[in-house]
């Protein structure tokens, strides 16, 4: 699996957040550690989930759709050095019957893509997959990535 070039274009993402890199995210050379990249992607997915469910807290986890990550791939493209602000974009790239795929990309101060995360989130109950509700399906469409001009299989 490889990331797609369009995933490195911030303007394609319908959801964005900006955050500061923390000193504790770095190794002794001042580079942001790979684990910190994963945490920043996780935070973006959580913020995206709250927006998706129109919630300002984590209380949406009690709703019908019980989403869990079943696959997560991170592509490290460039180093980030402390101090820095990063922008993270998130967008839906695929919606299936019981799962969807989310692309999250991180951009440095200059707007250059430094890492891409693709995650598949599945809906399930009692350890079994379950169809995504029509309400969630509609909300996912609101956050679909702009793939205008891109040929997708």
LUMVO-685631 format. One line per field, with one value per atom (N, C-alpha, C): z, y, x; atom name. Coordinates in Angstrom, 2 decimals, always signed. Atoms other than C-alpha are relative to their C-alpha. Layout:
% LUMVO-685631
pz Z;... .
py Y;... .
px X;... .
at CA;... .
This chain:
% LUMVO-685631
pz +0.00;+0.00;+0.00;+0.10;-0.84;+0.05;+0.00;-0.26;-1.43;+1.32;-3.26;+0.01;+0.05;-4.43;+0.47;-0.40;-3.88;+1.52;-1.46;-0.16;+0.57;-0.44;+0.04;-0.39;+0.41;-1.11;+1.04;-1.12;+1.87;-0.45;+0.45;-0.17;-0.29;+0.25;-0.81;+1.27;-1.27;+2.88;+0.51;-0.48;+4.16;+1.49;-1.44;+7.83;+0.33;-0.38;+9.25;+1.44;-1.30;+12.62;-0.07;-0.10;+13.53;+1.45;-1.36;+16.55;+0.05;-0.22;+18.01;+0.31;-0.40;+18.23;+1.39;-1.37;+21.87;+0.12;-0.21;+23.10;+0.31;-0.38;+24.57;-1.18;+1.20;+21.04;-0.73;+0.76;+20.04;+0.57;-0.43;+20.17;+0.39;-0.47;+21.40;-1.10;+1.12;+17.92;-0.33;+0.26;+18.03;-1.12;+1.02;+15.42;+0.69;-0.53;+16.04;-0.18;-0.04;+16.98;-0.77;+0.76;+14.85;+0.84;-0.88;+17.84;+0.16;-0.10;+18.11;-1.26;+1.22;+14.46;+0.19;-0.19;+15.34;+0.97;-0.97;+18.34;-0.63;+0.68;+16.20;-0.97;+0.88;+13.67;+0.82;-0.88;+16.51;+0.46;-0.46;+17.88;-1.13;+1.14;+14.40;-0.26;+0.18;+14.04;+1.07;-1.08;+17.44;-0.26;+0.31;+16.52;-1.20;+1.17;+13.15;+0.43;-0.48;+14.91;+0.73;-0.70;+17.14;-1.00;+1.02;+14.09;-0.79;+0.76;+12.19;+0.74;-0.81;+15.04;+0.62;-0.46;+15.67;+1.52;-1.44;+19.23;+0.43;-0.52;+21.34;+1.15;-1.01;+23.58;-0.56;+0.44;+23.41;+0.23;-0.31;+24.30;-1.21;+1.20;+20.69;-0.05;+0.02;+21.46;+0.45;-0.44;+23.01;-1.05;+1.05;+19.73;-0.70;+0.70;+17.42;-0.74;+0.77;+15.15;+0.93;-0.88;+17.11;-0.88;+0.93;+15.03;+0.72;-0.54;+15.66;-1.16;+1.04;+13.73;-0.21;+0.34;+11.91;-0.85;+0.74;+9.79;+0.08;-0.12;+10.10;-0.61;+0.68;+7.81;+0.08;-0.05;+8.29;-0.95;+0.93;+5.58;+0.45;-0.47;+6.95;-1.20;+1.21;+4.22;+0.27;-0.32;+5.91;+1.51;-1.42;+9.27;+0.35;-0.57;+11.44;+1.19;-1.08;+13.82;+0.96;-1.05;+17.10;-0.03;-0.17;+17.47;-1.37;+1.26;+14.80;+0.25;+0.08;+14.03;-1.15;+1.09;+11.95;-0.24;+0.40;+10.07;-0.41;+0.36;+9.79;-0.69;+0.75;+7.22;+0.05;-0.02;+7.33;-1.01;+0.95;+4.70;-0.29;+0.31;+3.84;-1.44;+1.36;+0.83;-0.51;+0.42;+0.79;+1.06;-0.91;+2.31;-0.50;+0.33;+2.34;+0.76;-0.71;+3.88;+1.51;-1.46;+7.37;+0.42;-0.34;+7.18;-0.92;+0.87;+5.78;+0.18;-0.07;+5.02;+0.10;-0.29;+6.29;-0.31;+0.25;+4.99;+0.92;-0.82;+7.38;-0.44;+0.39;+6.29;+0.88;-0.83;+8.24;-0.87;+0.80;+6.77;+0.93;-0.81;+8.10;-0.20;+0.06;+8.46;-1.43;+1.39;+4.73;-0.86;+0.73;+3.74;-0.73;+0.63;+2.71;+0.79;-0.64;+3.43;+0.59;-0.69;+6.01;+0.34;-0.30;+6.65;-0.42;+0.39;+5.50;+0.79;-0.74;+7.52;-0.70;+0.52;+6.01;+1.01;-1.01;+8.48;-0.50;+0.28;+7.99;+1.33;-1.21;+10.62;-0.32;+0.23;+10.88;+1.09;-0.93;+12.52;+0.47;-0.49;+14.77;+1.33;-1.28;+17.64;+0.42;-0.55;+19.87;-0.82;+0.74;+17.83;-1.44;+1.38;+14.50;-0.73;+0.78;+11.68;-0.11;+0.13;+11.31;-1.01;+0.99;+8.56;+0.64;-0.43;+8.92;-0.16;+0.06;+9.69;-1.15;+1.07;+7.00;+0.46;-0.54;+9.29;-0.07;+0.06;+9.57;-1.44;+1.42;+5.85;-0.58;+0.47;+5.14;+0.53;-0.59;+7.53;-0.63;+0.64;+5.96;-1.35;+1.31;+2.58;+0.13;-0.25;+4.06;+0.07;-0.21;+4.85;-1.03;+1.05;+1.63;-0.59;+0.60;+0.18;-1.39;+1.35;-2.92;-0.93;+0.94;-5.60;-1.44;+1.33;-8.54;-0.81;+0.87;-11.42;+0.27;-0.35;-9.82;-0.50;+0.41;-11.40;+1.15;-1.07;-8.71;-0.52;+0.47;-9.24;+0.49 .
py -1.18;+0.00;+1.24;-1.25;+3.47;+1.14;-1.14;+6.89;+0.55;-0.59;+8.73;+1.46;-1.39;+12.09;+1.02;-0.96;+13.83;+0.11;-0.06;+12.98;+1.03;-1.00;+15.50;+1.42;-1.31;+18.43;+0.49;-0.47;+20.33;+0.50;-0.58;+22.06;-1.05;+1.06;+18.70;-0.46;+0.47;+18.16;+0.93;-0.83;+19.37;+0.34;-0.21;+19.25;+0.23;-0.27;+20.84;+0.48;-0.56;+21.59;+0.43;-0.43;+23.36;-0.15;+0.20;+22.58;+0.26;-0.15;+23.26;-1.35;+1.16;+20.55;+0.29;-0.18;+20.05;-0.48;+0.41;+19.74;-1.50;+1.41;+16.34;-0.95;+0.81;+15.14;-0.32;+0.04;+15.34;-0.99;+0.78;+13.18;+0.99;-0.88;+14.55;+0.92;-0.83;+16.00;+1.11;-1.00;+18.12;-0.38;+0.49;+16.00;-0.55;+0.58;+15.12;-1.51;+1.46;+11.44;-0.62;+0.69;+8.96;-0.30;+0.27;+8.11;+1.27;-1.26;+11.80;+0.23;-0.09;+11.74;-0.81;+0.88;+8.83;+0.64;-0.66;+10.77;+1.18;-1.14;+13.85;-0.48;+0.57;+11.69;-0.47;+0.46;+10.13;+1.18;-1.19;+13.57;+0.56;-0.50;+14.64;-0.89;+0.91;+11.51;+0.22;-0.26;+12.24;+1.30;-1.29;+15.89;-0.14;+0.26;+14.73;-0.74;+0.76;+12.21;+0.88;-0.91;+14.94;+0.89;-0.81;+17.14;-0.84;+0.90;+14.18;-0.25;+0.28;+13.47;+1.26;-1.30;+17.20;+0.05;+0.06;+16.83;+0.80;-0.71;+18.95;-0.77;+0.86;+16.02;-1.42;+1.39;+12.28;-0.77;+0.68;+11.52;-0.69;+0.66;+10.45;-1.48;+1.42;+7.09;-0.91;+0.82;+5.88;-0.19;+0.10;+6.18;-1.34;+1.28;+3.38;-0.44;+0.37;+3.47;-0.07;+0.26;+1.93;-0.20;+0.06;+2.75;-0.33;+0.36;+1.20;-0.10;+0.09;+1.35;-1.47;+1.36;-1.90;-0.05;-0.09;-0.73;+1.43;-1.33;+2.18;-0.03;-0.07;+3.06;+1.42;-1.32;+5.95;+0.00;-0.20;+7.18;+1.24;-1.10;+9.34;+0.55;-0.58;+11.74;+0.97;-1.00;+14.47;+0.17;-0.31;+15.49;+1.29;-1.25;+18.14;+0.29;-0.41;+20.08;+0.92;-0.86;+21.75;+1.34;-0.20;+24.41;+0.08;-0.05;+24.18;-0.06;+0.18;+24.51;-0.96;+0.89;+21.78;+0.13;+0.03;+21.69;-1.43;+1.35;+18.40;+0.08;+0.05;+17.75;-1.41;+1.31;+14.92;+0.01;+0.13;+13.66;-1.45;+1.35;+10.58;-0.32;+0.39;+8.70;-1.21;+1.15;+5.64;-0.28;+0.42;+4.63;-1.34;+1.33;+0.98;-0.28;+0.39;-0.95;+0.14;-0.02;-1.26;+0.71;-0.68;+0.77;+1.19;-1.09;+3.89;+0.22;-0.30;+5.02;+1.50;-1.40;+8.31;+0.28;-0.47;+10.13;+1.18;-1.13;+12.42;+0.30;-0.39;+14.37;+1.15;-1.03;+16.58;+0.88;-0.98;+19.74;+0.91;-0.87;+21.83;+1.48;-1.45;+25.63;+0.53;-0.44;+25.96;-0.62;+0.65;+23.87;-1.26;+1.22;+20.86;-1.20;+1.21;+17.44;-0.78;+0.70;+15.66;-1.45;+1.36;+12.52;-0.17;+0.34;+10.77;-1.23;+1.11;+8.47;-0.42;+0.54;+6.24;-1.01;+0.88;+4.55;-0.50;+0.56;+2.24;-0.18;+0.09;+2.53;-0.84;+0.92;-0.24;+0.18;-0.05;-0.21;-1.43;+1.34;-3.15;-0.02;+0.25;-4.54;-1.43;+1.33;-7.49;-0.78;+0.66;-8.22;-0.34;+0.29;-8.40;+1.31;-1.22;-5.88;+0.27;-0.43;-3.91;+1.12;-1.07;-1.61;+1.38;-1.40;+2.10;+0.56;-0.57;+3.97;+1.01;-0.98;+6.18;+1.41;-1.32;+9.19;+0.22;-0.13;+8.53;+0.06;-0.01;+7.82;+1.41;-1.38;+11.28;+0.94;-0.86;+12.94;-0.27;+0.34;+11.07;+0.70;-0.66;+12.54;+1.48;-1.40;+16.04;+0.17;-0.08;+15.29;-0.81;+0.72;+13.49;+0.92;-0.77;+14.61;+0.47;-0.53;+16.77;-0.72;+0.75;+14.40;+0.44;-0.53;+16.62;-0.07;+0.11;+15.87;-1.21;+1.19;+12.63;-1.24;+1.27;+9.24;-1.00;+1.00;+6.69;-1.31;+1.32;+2.95;-0.33 .
px +0.85;+0.00;+0.89;-0.74;+1.26;-1.00;+0.91;-0.22;-0.13;+0.26;-1.69;+0.46;-0.46;-0.27;-1.05;+1.04;-3.64;-0.12;+0.08;-3.39;+0.98;-0.99;-0.52;-0.41;+0.50;-2.69;-1.02;+0.82;-4.10;-1.37;+1.27;-6.81;-1.07;+0.97;-8.50;-0.72;+0.56;-9.27;-1.09;+1.11;-12.66;+0.08;-0.11;-11.60;+1.47;-1.39;-8.44;+0.09;-0.34;-6.89;+1.46;-1.39;-3.67;+0.42;-0.49;-1.52;+1.50;-1.43;+1.90;+0.61;-0.78;+4.49;+0.53;-0.48;+5.46;+1.45;-1.39;+9.03;+0.08;+0.03;+8.13;-0.26;+0.22;+7.28;+1.30;-1.25;+10.94;+1.02;-1.16;+14.04;+1.11;-1.08;+17.40;+0.53;-0.44;+18.08;-1.01;+1.02;+14.92;-0.96;+0.93;+13.08;-1.24;+1.23;+9.46;+0.08;-0.07;+9.39;-1.15;+1.05;+7.42;-1.23;+1.14;+5.23;-0.85;+0.74;+4.30;-0.84;+0.79;+3.18;-1.29;+1.16;+0.88;-1.01;+0.90;-0.52;-0.71;+0.64;-1.16;-1.08;+1.03;-3.01;-1.20;+1.08;-5.01;-0.85;+0.73;-5.94;-0.87;+0.77;-7.05;-1.22;+1.14;-9.22;-1.06;+0.96;-10.83;-0.75;+0.64;-11.48;-0.94;+0.84;-12.83;-1.27;+1.16;-15.11;-1.00;+0.92;-16.53;-0.73;+0.66;-17.21;-1.00;+0.86;-18.66;-1.32;+1.19;-21.09;-0.60;+0.50;-21.70;-0.02;-0.14;-20.44;+1.22;-1.18;-18.11;+0.65;-0.59;-17.22;+0.05;-0.06;-16.71;-1.30;+1.26;-20.34;-0.62;+0.55;-21.03;+0.35;-0.37;-19.38;-1.14;+1.13;-22.65;-1.07;+1.02;-24.55;+0.04;+0.16;-25.61;+1.25;-1.19;-22.55;+1.20;-1.16;-19.65;+1.22;-1.12;-16.61;+1.30;-1.31;-13.20;+0.98;-1.02;-9.95;+0.35;-0.37;-9.28;+1.27;-1.26;-6.33;+0.49;-0.58;-3.94;+1.41;-1.29;-1.02;+0.53;-0.63;+1.39;+1.18;-1.09;+3.72;+0.76;-0.84;+6.55;+0.77;-0.57;+7.66;+1.15;-1.02;+9.75;+0.09;-0.19;+11.15;-0.71;+0.50;+9.56;+0.90;-0.89;+11.80;-0.73;+0.55;+10.86;+0.72;+1.45;+9.46;-0.67;+0.73;+6.80;-1.50;+1.45;+3.13;-0.24;+0.38;+1.56;-1.50;+1.41;-1.72;-0.31;+0.42;-3.57;-1.35;+1.25;-6.27;-0.56;+0.65;-8.81;-1.15;+1.09;-11.22;-0.31;+0.47;-13.25;+0.38;-0.38;-11.88;-0.80;+0.81;-14.16;-1.05;+1.07;-17.49;-0.52;+0.51;-18.48;-1.27;+1.21;-21.36;+0.15;-0.19;-19.88;+1.29;-1.24;-16.65;+0.22;-0.43;-15.07;+1.49;-1.43;-11.53;+0.17;-0.27;-10.19;+1.46;-1.36;-7.14;+0.26;-0.44;-5.28;+1.43;-1.35;-2.21;+0.48;-0.61;+0.20;+0.89;-0.73;+1.70;+0.81;-0.86;+4.60;-0.34;+0.22;+4.84;-0.05;-0.04;+5.57;-1.09;+1.07;+2.55;+0.41;-0.50;+4.64;-0.51;+0.50;+3.15;+1.17;-1.08;+5.32;-0.37;+0.43;+3.24;-1.46;+1.37;+0.07;-0.43;+0.59;-2.16;-1.28;+1.25;-4.83;-0.52;+0.59;-7.16;-1.35;+1.31;-10.11;-0.71;+0.81;-12.82;-1.23;+1.13;-15.42;-1.04;+1.11;-18.80;-0.27;+0.26;-19.53;-0.70;+0.65;-21.50;+0.30;-0.26;-20.57;+1.03;-1.07;-17.43;-0.32;+0.39;-19.28;-0.25;+0.24;-19.49;-1.49;+1.39;-22.70;-0.06;+0.11;-23.95;+0.07;-0.03;-23.25;-1.40;+1.34;-26.45;-0.10;+0.22;-27.99;+0.36;-0.36;-27.48;+1.51;-1.45;-23.75;+0.48;-0.37;-23.50;-0.16;+0.22;-24.97;+1.07;-1.04;-22.50;+1.36;-1.28;-19.57;+0.12;-0.04;-20.51;+0.36;-0.35;-20.19;+1.51;-1.44;-16.55;+0.80;-0.72;-15.64;+1.07;-1.09;-12.29;-0.39;+0.20;-12.38;+0.97;-0.83;-11.10;-0.24;+0.22;-11.99;+1.28;-1.15;-9.66;+0.88;-0.77;-8.41;-0.72;+0.58;-8.99;+0.18;-0.05;-9.85;-0.54;+0.46;-10.27;-1.40 .
at N;CA;C;N;CA;C;N;CA;C;N;CA;C;N;CA;C;N;CA;C;N;CA;C;N;CA;C;N;CA;C;N;CA;C;N;CA;C;N;CA;C;N;CA;C;N;CA;C;N;CA;C;N;CA;C;N;CA;C;N;CA;C;N;CA;C;N;CA;C;N;CA;C;N;CA;C;N;CA;C;N;CA;C;N;CA;C;N;CA;C;N;CA;C;N;CA;C;N;CA;C;N;CA;C;N;CA;C;N;CA;C;N;CA;C;N;CA;C;N;CA;C;N;CA;C;N;CA;C;N;CA;C;N;CA;C;N;CA;C;N;CA;C;N;CA;C;N;CA;C;N;CA;C;N;CA;C;N;CA;C;N;CA;C;N;CA;C;N;CA;C;N;CA;C;N;CA;C;N;CA;C;N;CA;C;N;CA;C;N;CA;C;N;CA;C;N;CA;C;N;CA;C;N;CA;C;N;CA;C;N;CA;C;N;CA;C;N;CA;C;N;CA;C;N;CA;C;N;CA;C;N;CA;C;N;CA;C;N;CA;C;N;CA;C;N;CA;C;N;CA;C;N;CA;C;N;CA;C;N;CA;C;N;CA;C;N;CA;C;N;CA;C;N;CA;C;N;CA;C;N;CA;C;N;CA;C;N;CA;C;N;CA;C;N;CA;C;N;CA;C;N;CA;C;N;CA;C;N;CA;C;N;CA;C;N;CA;C;N;CA;C;N;CA;C;N;CA;C;N;CA;C;N;CA;C;N;CA;C;N;CA;C;N;CA;C;N;CA;C;N;CA;C;N;CA;C;N;CA;C;N;CA;C;N;CA;C;N;CA;C;N;CA;C;N;CA;C;N;CA;C;N;CA;C;N;CA;C;N;CA;C;N;CA;C;N;CA;C;N;CA;C;N;CA;C;N;CA;C;N;CA;C;N;CA;C;N;CA;C;N;CA;C;N;CA;C;N;CA;C;N;CA;C;N;CA;C;N;CA;C;N;CA;C;N;CA;C;N;CA;C;N;CA;C;N;CA;C;N;CA;C;N;CA;C;N;CA;C;N;CA;C;N;CA;C;N;CA;C;N;CA;C;N;CA;C;N;CA;C;N;CA;C;N;CA;C;N;CA;C;N;CA;C;N;CA;C;N;CA;C;N;CA;C;N;CA;C;N;CA;C;N;CA;C;N;CA;C;N;CA;C;N;CA;C .
